[in-house]
Amino acid sequence: MLPRIVCILVCSFFSVVQASESKLDTAFVKALAKDSMWIKLAHYELNSASESGFLGAINSKDFYLSENGKENPLSELRETIASLYAEETEGNIHAQCQFPARYLWLKKRLRGYVSLPKSVDCPEFHKWANNGSFKSISVVYVTGYLGNPASFYGHTFLKFNSENGKSYSLDKTINYGAVVPDSENPVTYIYKGIFGGYTGGFSEIGYYFHKNNYGDNELRDMWEYELSISSEDANLIAAHAWEILKKEYTYFFFKKNCAYRMAELVELANDVKIINSKPVTIPQSLITAIYNAKVKDEPLVKAVVYHPSRQSKLYDKYLSLSSNEKALVHTIVNDHKQLATEQYENRAVESKHKVVDTLLDYLQFARSPDERANNIVTPFYREVLLERYRLPLGESKSKERVASPPHQGRSPSLIQVGVTHNSVHGVGYIFALRPAYYDVLDADKSHVADSVLSMGSIEVLAQYNSLKLRRFSLINLESVNAAVTGLPGDNGNSWRIQALLEPLDLSCQDCLTLKAKAYYGYSKRISSEFLFGGYLGGFLQDNVRRSGNIGVVSRVFSNISVSKDFNASVFVESLKPIDRDAKTQYKYGVEIRERISKNSDVRLFYTNDQAEEVSMKFGFYF
């Protein structure tokens, strides 16, 4: 009797599979293999070398069920459909468990064409996906960080928002990045990152990790964009995130980076289109596209939430203090016993709230890496916290900055046209292109203030019926810490790195010189309008006109911000060769920027470098 029952069950199974396979060669299934959703779920990209015209972007062999599934969407679809009907197995190795998003989509598309496969129990996936109960999905943008080349342009990750009452810090996130050895130097990273020398992949981690790493350790603000998509789309995206976890891609720094891969996930939602054909994908541009996108004539973004970094919180509170309150904070930090003196005790309750809350944020900000890693709480922090508990209930009324979200920022690339007059060479016309990203004068709230991030900038001079390369900047980085509070740990350490091709000085035209400069120094913001700083460093260059190959450089500068539309920078620099008898070269200049609109400006330049030069440039951001 038992063998007969087994025989009947096996025959029934194969009859169902055959019933599904009988339609695999129909025009419907062939069309299904070309469906945009199938192309997205299998991560196919256009490839002229492939017979099908497609090639899978994922390098992990276990992502494609068919032997030639990486190159053949139809073959992969057929194998997927057949595998979904396979007999249930123990564990989570069944196709429905490995590819729940494919299963969800195919159930919907095959209904009415074949008998649908019986659902298989997948405990690991259902636990990971909260049993399909994610309330919504958010795209989180993290501001740029010049301490790590991978984060120069900012970062994005996906956050799955729970509806079961858990703290948002416990929400699950999906993160994409390159797998980079710990000892990799920045130059190697940039080279390999540009040319696909690294494996990329998705990983999962609790939101609390990002909050601690980005907000407290790297002092980067985060902006959360909650998407207005259906629960069906949210669960499809979550199911697909499960499918691609720990799968291997080829990582590309400029195009197929974290922003691009997050956009691919978001585009799984019905009618969402945010990926463009530009050669570069910048996280801020993705956020702008998401914010401007619409689904059925409704905004894709439901809500925008600002998560300030520990530094931003400290600066907001500190700048809200009166001059006496600031002085008291410094006094207490330098001598902890001052918290018990009359200077503090005699203050009004509201003033005490402000002073103590500022101290609490400062002590969190100033924690050492070891204290953060081991969650060590200092005795002084406990003392200040106890004082806060002793005070009457109430919040300190700090004046928070008007933080500008990244989607309101200008476009990342800049083209300039202008006219220049050189005291030696006369009048000429300038054409310049900066592919990305910002400089001291046009950095907004989504960038690092008073700093520079520029790669691949080029400037051409038209003069006397000829066109000449004036300057090519491979990389120009400047990280300025404004030391707003002046408290211990909030130092003004700053640095600058340049690698460029430019004239030896302004008195010559046919003297392009390859230069590399590195600076280190200190800066200090003395008011909301003025920041001053200075550098010492060294340079390497071609020995053009016996100018020397190596030398010492010093620089003093000031950044001036009159308003959000008008600012300026001034500098004085000296370069002293140490391997030749060449004299010290001095140069100084000023640059003034007037913002015309969100994506346009005009700049005036004056530079004195062995010749005087005055320029005016009109800039257009795109």
C-alpha positions as CSV (number, residue, x, y, z in Angstrom):
1,M,0.0,0.0,0.0
2,L,2.8,2.5,1.0
3,P,4.7,2.1,-2.3
4,R,1.5,2.8,-4.2
5,I,0.9,6.0,-2.3
6,V,4.5,7.1,-2.9
7,C,4.1,6.4,-6.6
8,I,0.9,8.4,-6.7
9,L,2.5,11.4,-5.0
10,V,5.6,11.3,-7.2
11,C,3.5,11.1,-10.3
12,S,1.3,13.9,-9.1
13,F,4.4,16.1,-8.5
14,F,5.9,15.4,-11.9
15,S,2.5,16.0,-13.6
16,V,2.4,19.5,-12.0
17,V,6.0,20.2,-13.1
18,Q,5.2,19.1,-16.6
19,A,2.0,21.2,-16.6
20,S,4.1,24.2,-15.8
21,E,6.9,23.3,-18.2
22,S,4.4,22.7,-21.1
23,K,4.0,26.5,-21.3
24,L,7.6,27.4,-21.0
25,D,8.1,27.7,-24.8
26,T,5.0,29.9,-25.3
27,A,5.3,33.4,-26.5
28,F,4.0,34.5,-23.1
29,V,6.9,33.0,-21.2
30,K,9.4,34.3,-23.7
31,A,8.0,37.7,-23.3
32,L,8.1,37.2,-19.5
33,A,11.9,36.6,-19.8
34,K,12.2,40.1,-21.3
35,D,9.9,41.7,-18.7
36,S,11.7,44.6,-16.9
37,M,11.0,43.2,-13.5
38,W,12.6,39.9,-14.4
39,I,15.6,41.7,-15.8
40,K,15.9,43.7,-12.5
41,L,15.4,40.6,-10.2
42,A,18.2,38.7,-12.0
43,H,20.4,41.8,-12.3
44,Y,20.9,41.6,-16.0
45,E,22.7,44.4,-17.7
46,L,23.0,45.2,-21.4
47,N,26.0,43.4,-23.0
48,S,26.7,43.3,-26.7
49,A,29.1,40.4,-26.3
50,S,26.4,38.1,-25.0
51,E,24.2,36.2,-27.4
52,S,21.1,37.3,-25.5
53,G,22.3,40.9,-25.2
54,F,22.4,40.6,-21.4
55,L,24.9,39.6,-18.8
56,G,24.2,39.2,-15.1
57,A,26.0,41.7,-12.8
58,I,26.3,39.3,-9.9
59,N,29.4,37.1,-10.0
60,S,28.3,34.5,-7.4
61,K,27.6,31.3,-9.2
62,D,24.8,30.3,-6.8
63,F,22.7,33.3,-7.8
64,Y,21.9,31.8,-11.1
65,L,20.1,28.5,-11.1
66,S,20.6,27.7,-14.8
67,E,24.0,26.6,-16.0
68,N,24.0,29.5,-18.5
69,G,21.6,31.7,-16.5
70,K,24.1,34.5,-16.1
71,E,23.9,35.1,-19.9
72,N,20.4,33.8,-20.7
73,P,17.4,35.4,-19.1
74,L,15.0,32.9,-20.7
75,S,17.0,29.8,-19.5
76,E,17.2,31.3,-16.0
77,L,13.4,31.9,-15.9
78,R,12.6,28.4,-17.0
79,E,14.9,26.9,-14.4
80,T,13.5,29.2,-11.7
81,I,9.9,28.2,-12.5
82,A,10.9,24.5,-12.4
83,S,12.7,24.9,-9.1
84,L,9.8,26.6,-7.5
85,Y,7.8,23.4,-8.0
86,A,10.5,21.1,-6.6
87,E,9.7,19.0,-3.6
88,E,10.0,20.6,-0.2
89,T,13.3,20.0,1.6
90,E,14.6,20.5,5.1
91,G,16.3,23.8,5.9
92,N,16.3,26.8,3.7
93,I,17.8,25.5,0.5
94,H,14.6,25.3,-1.6
95,A,14.3,27.8,-4.4
96,Q,11.4,29.6,-2.7
97,C,13.6,30.2,0.3
98,Q,16.6,31.3,-1.7
99,F,14.7,33.5,-4.1
100,P,11.5,34.7,-2.3
101,A,11.3,37.8,-4.5
102,R,11.3,35.7,-7.7
103,Y,8.6,33.5,-6.1
104,L,6.4,36.5,-5.1
105,W,6.6,38.0,-8.6
106,L,6.1,34.7,-10.5
107,K,3.1,33.8,-8.4
108,K,1.5,37.0,-9.5
109,R,2.5,36.7,-13.1
110,L,1.8,33.0,-13.6
111,R,-1.6,33.0,-11.9
112,G,-4.1,31.8,-14.5
113,Y,-1.5,30.1,-16.7
114,V,-0.4,27.2,-14.6
115,S,-1.2,25.7,-11.3
116,L,0.8,27.7,-8.7
117,P,3.4,25.8,-6.6
118,K,2.6,25.0,-3.0
119,S,4.3,27.4,-0.6
120,V,7.3,26.1,1.2
121,D,8.1,26.9,4.8
122,C,11.2,29.2,5.0
123,P,11.8,30.0,8.7
124,E,15.1,31.8,8.3
125,F,13.8,34.1,5.6
126,H,10.5,34.8,7.4
127,K,12.3,35.6,10.6
128,W,14.7,38.0,8.7
129,A,11.8,39.7,6.9
130,N,9.7,40.1,10.1
131,N,7.1,37.7,8.5
132,G,6.5,40.3,5.8
133,S,5.5,43.0,8.3
134,F,7.8,45.9,7.4
135,K,5.9,49.1,7.8
136,S,7.8,51.0,5.2
137,I,11.3,51.5,3.7
138,S,13.6,54.5,4.0
139,V,16.7,55.5,2.0
140,V,19.2,57.0,4.3
141,Y,21.8,59.5,3.1
142,V,25.0,60.0,5.1
143,T,27.0,63.2,4.4
144,G,30.5,63.0,3.0
145,Y,33.6,62.1,5.1
146,L,37.1,63.1,3.8
147,G,38.8,60.7,6.2
148,N,37.9,57.7,4.0
149,P,38.0,57.7,0.1
150,A,35.0,55.4,0.0
151,S,33.0,58.1,1.7
152,F,34.2,61.2,-0.1
153,Y,30.9,61.7,-1.9
154,G,28.6,60.6,0.9
155,H,26.9,57.2,1.4
156,T,23.4,55.7,1.1
157,F,21.8,52.6,2.6
158,L,18.3,51.1,2.9
159,K,16.4,50.9,6.2
160,F,13.4,48.6,6.8
161,N,11.0,50.2,9.2
162,S,9.3,47.9,11.6
163,E,5.6,48.2,12.7
164,N,5.9,45.9,15.7
165,G,6.7,48.7,18.2
166,K,10.5,48.1,18.2
167,S,12.9,51.0,18.6
168,Y,13.9,52.4,15.3
169,S,17.5,51.8,16.4
170,L,16.8,48.1,16.0
171,D,15.5,48.4,12.4
172,K,17.3,46.3,9.9
173,T,19.4,48.0,7.2
174,I,21.0,46.9,3.9
175,N,24.4,48.3,3.1
176,Y,26.5,48.1,-0.1
177,G,30.2,48.6,-0.3
178,A,33.5,47.4,-1.6
179,V,35.4,44.6,0.2
180,V,38.7,46.4,0.9
181,P,41.7,45.1,2.9
182,D,42.3,46.9,6.1
183,S,45.9,47.9,5.1
184,E,44.9,49.4,1.7
185,N,46.2,52.8,1.1
186,P,44.0,55.6,-0.4
187,V,45.8,55.9,-3.7
188,T,45.4,52.1,-4.4
189,Y,41.8,52.3,-3.2
190,I,40.9,55.1,-5.6
191,Y,42.7,53.4,-8.6
192,K,41.1,50.0,-8.0
193,G,37.7,51.6,-7.2
194,I,37.7,53.5,-10.5
195,F,38.6,50.5,-12.6
196,G,36.7,47.7,-10.9
197,G,39.5,46.2,-8.9
198,Y,37.3,45.3,-5.9
199,T,34.5,42.9,-5.1
200,G,31.3,44.7,-3.9
201,G,28.5,43.2,-1.9
202,F,25.5,43.8,0.3
203,S,25.5,43.3,4.1
204,E,22.9,43.6,6.8
205,I,23.2,45.3,10.2
206,G,21.1,47.1,12.8
207,Y,20.5,50.8,12.3
208,Y,22.0,51.4,15.7
209,F,25.4,50.5,14.2
210,H,25.2,53.2,11.5
211,K,23.9,55.7,14.1
212,N,27.0,55.0,16.3
213,N,29.5,54.7,13.5
214,Y,28.4,57.6,11.3
215,G,26.8,59.9,13.9
216,D,29.1,59.5,16.9
217,N,32.5,58.2,15.5
218,E,32.8,59.9,12.0
219,L,30.5,62.9,13.0
220,R,28.4,62.7,9.9
221,D,24.8,63.9,9.6
222,M,22.2,61.5,8.3
223,W,19.0,62.2,6.4
224,E,16.3,59.6,6.2
225,Y,13.8,59.6,3.3
226,E,10.8,57.4,4.0
227,L,9.2,56.1,0.8
228,S,5.5,56.1,0.1
229,I,5.2,52.7,-1.5
230,S,2.8,49.9,-1.0
231,S,3.3,47.1,1.6
232,E,3.5,44.7,-1.3
233,D,6.4,46.6,-2.9
234,A,8.1,47.0,0.5
235,N,8.0,43.2,1.1
236,L,9.1,42.5,-2.5
237,I,12.2,44.8,-1.9
238,A,12.9,43.1,1.4
239,A,12.6,39.6,-0.2
240,H,15.0,40.7,-3.0
241,A,17.4,42.1,-0.4
242,W,17.5,38.6,1.2
243,E,18.3,37.1,-2.3
244,I,21.4,39.4,-2.8
245,L,22.9,39.4,0.6
246,K,26.5,38.4,0.5
247,K,26.4,38.0,-3.3
248,E,29.5,39.3,-5.1
249,Y,29.4,42.2,-7.6
250,T,32.2,44.2,-9.2
251,Y,32.5,47.5,-7.4
252,F,32.9,50.7,-9.3
253,F,33.6,53.9,-7.4
254,F,31.9,56.4,-9.7
255,K,29.0,54.5,-11.3
256,K,28.0,51.2,-9.8
257,N,28.5,52.2,-6.2
258,C,26.3,52.2,-3.1
259,A,23.9,54.8,-4.6
260,Y,23.4,52.9,-7.8
261,R,22.7,49.6,-6.1
262,M,20.3,51.2,-3.7
263,A,18.5,52.8,-6.7
264,E,18.2,49.3,-8.2
265,L,16.4,48.1,-5.1
266,V,14.1,51.1,-4.9
267,E,13.2,50.6,-8.6
268,L,11.6,47.3,-7.7
269,A,8.7,49.3,-6.5
270,N,5.9,49.7,-9.0
271,D,6.3,52.6,-11.5
272,V,9.5,54.0,-9.8
273,K,12.2,55.2,-12.2
274,I,15.2,57.0,-10.7
275,I,18.4,55.6,-12.4
276,N,19.7,57.8,-15.2
277,S,22.2,57.3,-17.9
278,K,24.9,59.6,-16.5
279,P,28.4,58.1,-16.3
280,V,28.6,59.0,-12.6
281,T,26.2,58.1,-9.8
282,I,26.6,60.4,-6.8
283,P,24.6,59.7,-3.6
284,Q,23.3,63.2,-3.4
285,S,22.0,63.0,-6.9
286,L,20.2,59.8,-6.1
287,I,18.5,61.5,-3.1
288,T,17.4,64.4,-5.3
289,A,16.0,61.9,-7.9
290,I,14.1,60.0,-5.2
291,Y,12.7,63.2,-3.7
292,N,11.5,64.5,-7.1
293,A,10.1,61.1,-8.2
294,K,6.4,60.5,-8.3
295,V,4.3,57.3,-8.2
296,K,0.8,57.6,-9.6
297,D,1.2,61.4,-9.5
298,E,2.0,61.3,-5.8
299,P,5.5,62.0,-4.3
300,L,7.6,59.0,-3.8
301,V,9.0,60.4,-0.5
302,K,6.5,60.4,2.4
303,A,8.7,62.0,5.1
304,V,12.2,63.4,5.5
305,V,13.9,63.1,9.0
306,Y,17.1,64.7,10.0
307,H,19.5,62.8,12.3
308,P,22.2,65.2,13.4
309,S,25.6,63.9,14.3
310,R,27.0,64.2,17.8
311,Q,29.1,67.1,16.5
312,S,26.1,68.9,15.0
313,K,24.2,68.5,18.2
314,L,27.1,69.9,20.2
315,Y,27.6,72.9,17.9
316,D,23.9,73.7,17.9
317,K,23.8,73.8,21.7
318,Y,27.1,75.6,22.1
319,L,26.2,78.3,19.6
320,S,23.0,78.9,21.5
321,L,24.9,79.8,24.7
322,S,25.5,83.3,25.9
323,S,29.2,84.4,26.1
324,N,29.0,83.9,29.9
325,E,27.6,80.4,29.5
326,K,30.3,79.5,27.0
327,A,32.9,80.7,29.4
328,L,31.4,78.6,32.2
329,V,31.3,75.5,30.0
330,H,35.1,76.0,29.4
331,T,35.7,76.5,33.1
332,I,33.9,73.4,34.1
333,V,35.6,71.2,31.4
334,N,39.0,72.4,32.6
335,D,38.1,72.0,36.3
336,H,35.4,69.6,37.1
337,K,35.0,70.9,40.6
338,Q,33.6,74.2,39.2
339,L,30.2,72.4,38.7
340,A,29.7,72.8,42.4
341,T,30.7,76.4,42.7
342,E,28.5,79.5,43.1
343,Q,29.3,80.5,39.6
344,Y,27.1,77.7,38.4
345,E,24.7,77.3,41.4
346,N,23.6,80.9,41.2
347,R,22.4,80.7,37.6
348,A,18.8,80.5,36.6
349,V,17.3,77.0,36.0
350,E,17.0,77.6,32.2
351,S,20.7,78.6,32.0
352,K,21.7,75.5,34.0
353,H,19.7,73.3,31.6
354,K,21.6,74.8,28.6
355,V,25.1,74.5,30.3
356,V,24.6,70.9,31.5
357,D,23.0,69.7,28.2
358,T,26.0,71.2,26.3
359,L,28.4,69.5,28.7
360,L,26.6,66.1,28.2
361,D,26.9,66.4,24.4
362,Y,30.5,67.5,24.6
363,L,31.5,64.6,26.8
364,Q,29.9,62.2,24.3
365,F,31.6,64.0,21.5
366,A,35.0,63.9,23.2
367,R,35.0,60.2,24.0
368,S,38.1,58.3,22.9
369,P,37.8,55.4,20.4
370,D,38.5,53.0,23.2
371,E,35.7,54.5,25.4
372,R,33.3,54.2,22.5
373,A,34.2,50.7,21.6
374,N,33.9,49.4,25.1
375,N,31.0,51.8,26.1
376,I,33.1,53.2,29.0
377,V,31.4,56.0,30.9
378,T,33.7,58.5,32.7
379,P,33.1,59.6,36.3
380,F,32.8,63.2,35.1
381,Y,30.0,62.2,32.7
382,R,28.2,60.4,35.5
383,E,28.5,63.6,37.7
384,V,27.1,65.8,35.0
385,L,24.3,63.3,34.2
386,L,23.4,63.2,37.9
387,E,23.3,67.0,38.0
388,R,20.9,66.9,35.0
389,Y,18.6,64.6,37.0
390,R,18.7,66.9,40.0
391,L,17.4,69.9,37.9
392,P,13.7,70.5,37.5
393,L,12.1,69.0,34.4
394,G,12.5,71.0,31.3
395,E,14.4,71.2,28.0
396,S,17.2,73.6,27.2
397,K,16.0,76.0,24.5
398,S,18.9,75.8,22.0
399,K,18.7,77.4,18.7
400,E,19.1,74.6,16.1
401,R,20.7,75.3,12.8
402,V,18.4,75.5,9.8
403,A,19.8,72.3,8.2
404,S,19.4,72.1,4.5
405,P,18.5,68.6,3.3
406,P,20.6,67.2,0.5
407,H,17.8,67.1,-2.1
408,Q,17.7,70.9,-1.9
409,G,21.4,71.2,-2.8
410,R,22.7,72.3,-6.2
411,S,23.7,69.8,-8.9
412,P,27.2,68.2,-8.5
413,S,29.0,69.1,-11.7
414,L,30.2,72.6,-12.8
415,I,31.0,74.2,-16.1
416,Q,32.5,77.7,-16.2
417,V,33.0,80.2,-19.0
418,G,34.8,83.5,-18.4
419,V,37.3,86.1,-19.4
420,T,40.7,86.8,-17.9
421,H,43.4,89.5,-18.1
422,N,47.0,88.7,-17.3
423,S,49.5,91.5,-16.8
424,V,52.0,89.8,-19.0
425,H,49.9,87.9,-21.6
426,G,46.8,90.1,-22.0
427,V,43.2,89.1,-22.4
428,G,42.0,85.5,-22.9
429,Y,38.9,83.4,-22.5
430,I,38.5,80.5,-20.0
431,F,36.5,77.3,-20.3
432,A,36.5,75.0,-17.3
433,L,34.8,71.8,-16.2
434,R,34.7,70.3,-12.7
435,P,33.0,66.9,-12.9
436,A,32.4,66.8,-9.1
437,Y,32.0,67.9,-6.4
438,Y,32.5,71.1,-4.4
439,D,34.9,73.7,-3.2
440,V,35.2,76.1,-0.3
441,L,32.8,78.6,-1.7
442,D,30.0,76.4,-3.0
443,A,29.9,73.6,-0.4
444,D,26.4,73.3,1.1
445,K,25.0,71.5,4.1
446,S,25.3,68.1,2.5
447,H,29.1,68.7,2.0
448,V,32.0,69.1,4.4
449,A,31.9,72.8,5.4
450,D,34.9,75.0,4.4
451,S,36.5,72.1,2.5
452,V,37.2,70.9,-1.0
453,L,36.5,67.7,-2.9
454,S,37.4,67.9,-6.6
455,M,38.6,65.3,-9.1
456,G,39.4,65.5,-12.8
457,S,38.9,69.3,-13.1
458,I,40.2,70.8,-16.3
459,E,40.6,74.4,-17.5
460,V,41.4,75.6,-21.1
461,L,42.5,79.0,-22.2
462,A,41.6,80.5,-25.6
463,Q,44.0,83.3,-26.6
464,Y,45.5,84.7,-29.8
465,N,43.6,82.2,-32.0
466,S,44.9,79.2,-30.1
467,L,43.5,76.8,-27.4
468,K,45.8,75.7,-24.6
469,L,45.5,73.5,-21.6
470,R,45.7,75.8,-18.6
471,R,45.2,73.4,-15.7
472,F,44.3,69.8,-15.0
473,S,43.7,68.8,-11.4
474,L,43.7,65.1,-10.8
475,I,42.7,65.5,-7.2
476,N,42.1,68.4,-4.9
477,L,41.1,67.6,-1.3
478,E,40.9,69.9,1.7
479,S,39.5,69.0,5.1
480,V,39.0,71.9,7.4
481,N,37.9,71.5,11.1
482,A,36.5,74.8,12.3
483,A,37.0,74.1,16.0
484,V,33.8,75.9,16.8
485,T,33.9,75.3,20.6
486,G,37.6,75.4,21.2
487,L,37.1,72.7,23.8
488,P,39.7,69.9,24.2
489,G,39.1,67.3,21.5
490,D,37.3,69.8,19.2
491,N,40.6,70.7,17.6
492,G,41.2,72.6,14.4
493,N,43.4,70.1,12.7
494,S,43.1,70.5,8.9
495,W,44.8,69.1,5.9
496,R,45.1,69.6,2.1
497,I,46.3,67.4,-0.8
498,Q,46.7,68.3,-4.4
499,A,48.0,66.6,-7.5
500,L,47.8,68.8,-10.6
501,L,49.3,70.1,-13.9
502,E,49.5,73.9,-14.0
503,P,51.9,76.7,-15.1
504,L,55.0,77.1,-12.9
505,D,53.6,80.6,-12.3
506,L,51.4,83.2,-14.1
507,S,54.3,84.9,-15.9
508,C,54.7,82.0,-18.4
509,Q,52.3,80.0,-20.6
510,D,54.5,77.2,-22.0
511,C,55.7,76.0,-18.6
512,L,53.1,73.4,-17.5
513,T,54.5,71.7,-14.4
514,L,53.3,68.5,-12.7
515,K,52.9,69.2,-9.0
516,A,52.0,67.3,-5.9
517,K,51.4,69.2,-2.6
518,A,50.5,68.1,0.9
519,Y,49.6,70.4,3.8
520,Y,48.8,70.1,7.4
521,G,47.7,72.8,9.8
522,Y,45.2,74.4,12.0
523,S,42.0,76.4,11.5
524,K,39.6,78.2,13.7
525,R,36.2,79.8,13.2
526,I,36.2,83.0,15.2
527,S,32.6,84.0,14.2
528,S,29.8,82.8,11.9
529,E,31.4,84.9,9.2
530,F,35.1,84.4,9.5
531,L,37.3,81.3,9.6
532,F,41.1,81.6,9.7
533,G,43.8,78.9,9.2
534,G,47.3,78.1,8.3
535,Y,49.3,75.2,6.8
536,L,52.8,73.9,6.6
537,G,53.8,71.2,4.1
538,G,55.9,70.1,1.2
539,F,55.7,69.8,-2.6
540,L,57.2,67.7,-5.4
541,Q,57.3,69.0,-9.0
542,D,59.0,68.9,-12.3
543,N,62.2,70.8,-12.4
544,V,60.8,73.3,-15.0
545,R,63.2,76.2,-15.6
546,R,65.4,75.0,-12.7
547,S,62.7,75.7,-10.2
548,G,63.6,72.6,-8.1
549,N,61.9,69.2,-7.6
550,I,61.2,69.4,-3.9
551,G,60.4,72.1,-1.4
552,V,58.6,73.4,1.6
553,V,55.2,75.2,1.3
554,S,53.4,77.4,3.8
555,R,49.9,78.9,3.4
556,V,47.7,81.2,5.4
557,F,44.0,81.5,4.4
558,S,40.6,82.9,5.5
559,N,37.1,81.9,4.4
560,I,34.5,84.7,4.7
561,S,30.8,84.0,4.6
562,V,28.7,87.2,4.3
563,S,25.5,85.4,3.5
564,K,24.3,82.1,1.9
565,D,24.6,83.8,-1.5
566,F,27.8,85.8,-1.0
567,N,31.2,84.5,0.2
568,A,34.9,84.8,-0.4
569,S,38.3,83.2,0.3
570,V,41.7,84.8,0.7
571,F,45.2,83.2,0.8
572,V,48.9,83.9,0.9
573,E,51.3,81.1,0.1
574,S,55.1,80.7,-0.2
575,L,57.0,77.8,-1.9
576,K,60.7,77.4,-1.0
577,P,62.7,74.8,-3.1
578,I,65.3,73.0,-1.1
579,D,67.2,71.1,-3.8
580,R,68.1,74.1,-6.0
581,D,69.2,77.7,-5.6
582,A,65.9,78.9,-6.9
583,K,64.3,81.8,-4.9
584,T,61.3,81.5,-2.8
585,Q,58.0,81.9,-4.8
586,Y,55.3,84.0,-3.2
587,K,51.7,84.1,-4.4
588,Y,48.5,85.5,-3.0
589,G,44.9,85.9,-4.1
590,V,41.3,86.3,-3.5
591,E,38.2,84.6,-4.9
592,I,34.6,86.0,-4.5
593,R,31.5,84.1,-5.3
594,E,28.0,85.4,-5.8
595,R,25.2,82.8,-6.0
596,I,22.8,83.7,-8.8
597,S,20.4,80.8,-8.5
598,K,20.5,77.2,-7.1
599,N,22.5,76.1,-10.1
600,S,24.4,79.1,-11.3
601,D,26.9,81.6,-9.9
602,V,29.5,84.2,-10.9
603,R,33.0,84.4,-9.5
604,L,35.7,87.1,-9.5
605,F,39.4,86.2,-9.1
606,Y,42.6,88.1,-8.4
607,T,45.9,86.3,-8.2
608,N,49.4,87.5,-7.9
609,D,52.0,84.9,-8.8
610,Q,55.0,86.5,-10.6
611,A,52.3,88.3,-12.7
612,E,48.9,89.7,-11.9
613,E,45.7,88.1,-13.2
614,V,42.1,89.1,-12.9
615,S,39.3,86.8,-14.0
616,M,35.5,86.6,-14.1
617,K,33.8,83.3,-14.6
618,F,30.1,82.4,-14.9
619,G,29.3,78.9,-13.5
620,F,26.5,76.5,-14.3
621,Y,25.9,73.4,-12.2
622,F,24.4,70.3,-13.8
